[in-house]
């Protein structure tokens, strides 16, 4: 079986399992529910207290939440797809594949490619829906150049998220353990990327931890693209100190060394972390092949 066929097989299995697809989007649905019921109005009221009831505040907050959702999906959707590796292992399908002239690393690569494909595809759909929602809520579509930047970031985030999840799954041997891992990641990802609570209001120790999470860097870059236009409108004429405080509180920057990390550095963190975790996962699975 070729790598392409393995990837297609894993993709079909995931997409046909409606339960797996639903739970892959569960974190996103929870975020949207909290946003509609609670978080949205809290953030809108907070900004009004700083700059007054100016036009564009809802557009700004909608952009902030949608940017975060794209990053959350980069982790949770790929986690759902790669869960097929655990099922194959527990249900002994892996042994059947290994009888054929297919190496363990080829099987792993097949699962990873399917995770990358599904992760990018689902995020593209989510991105399109986010633009429709923002437009219907009174905002504006992103400029074409900004859209292209978002597409590039989607690929980088999905790659980084897939590699991290692949490494974590290398330690999982049963569906029960995978379920526990999924619950933990689904719960933590919203906090660590500053969606449930803005990063700036978290304790300093937690803020330091978030800087070590690759998804946080992806979320910051995504927010900067999504929020550029509405921020220019909402904070027009506002003191620079107000804008700086807002960016820090809402997780639009990552402070470091007396300044903020540049987009280039954050993108490098995403790519290098993905390569690192991919290398570690490959080593883990190759080691299992010799056991």
Residue, then its C-alpha position, 0 to 999 in steps of 0.5 A: x500500500x502506497x503512502x497516498x493510499x494510506x493517507x486517503x484511507x485514514x482521511x476517509x475513516x475519520x470523515x466517516x466517523x461523525x462522532x470523531x468529527x464532532x468531538x474534534x470541533x467540540x473545543x471550538x463549539x464550547x468557545x463559541x458558546x461561551x463567547x455568545x453567552x458571556x465572553x463577547x459582552x465582557x470584552x466589548x464592555x472592557x473596550x468601551x470603558x477604555x475608548x468609549x462607545x466607538x464604532x467597530x468594537x464588535x468587529x474587533x472582538x469577533x476578529x479576536x475570537x475567530x483568530x483564536x478558533x483557527x489555532x485551536x482547530x489546528x490542534x484539536x482537529x489533527x488530534x481527532x485524525x491522529x486518534x486513528x493511530x491509537x485505534x489501529x494499534x488497539x484493534x490490532x490492525x497495525x499488525x495486519x499492515x506490517x505483514x505487508x511490505x509497509x514499514x512502521x514509519x510509512x504507516x506513521x507518515x500516512x496518518x500524519x499526511x491525513x492529519x495535515x490534509x484534514x486540518x488544513x481543509x477544516x481550517x479553510x472552511x472555518x476561515x471562510x465561515x468566520x469571514x461570513x460571520x464577521x461580515x454579517x455582524x457589521x465588520x469587513x472582510x480581510x484584504x486579499x493580502x491578509x487572507x493569503x497571510x492567514x492561509x500561510x499561517x493555517x498551514x504553519x499552525x496545522x503542521x506544528x499542531x500535528x507534529x506535537x500531537x503525533x509526539x504525544x500520541x506516541x506515548x498512548x496505547x489505548x483508546x481510553x488513554x487517548x480519550x483522556x489525552x483529548x479531554x486534557x488538550x481540549x480543556x487546556x488549549x483555550x486557556x494556554x492560547x488566551x481565549x477563555x481568559x486574555x493572556x494579559x490578565x493571567x498570573x505572570x507564571x502562567x504567562x511565562x508558560x504560554x510563551x513556551x507553547x507553539x500554538x500561542x505564537x500562532x494565535x498571536x500572529x493570527x490575531x494581528x492579521x485579523x485585528x489590524x483593520x478593526x484596531x485602526x478604527x477603534x483606537x483611532x486617536x487613542x494614546x499609544x499607551x492605551x493601544x499597547x496595554x490592549x495588545x498585551x492584555x488580549x494576547x496580540x503580542x509576546x513580550x520578551x527582552x524589553x520589547x515584543x517578539x517579531x512575526x518572523x521570530x514567532x513563525x520560526x518558533x512554529x516551524x522549528x517546534x514542528x520539526x522538533x516534535x516531528x523528529x521526536x515522534x519519528x524517533x519514538x515510532x522507529x524505536x517501537x519498531x525495534x522493540 
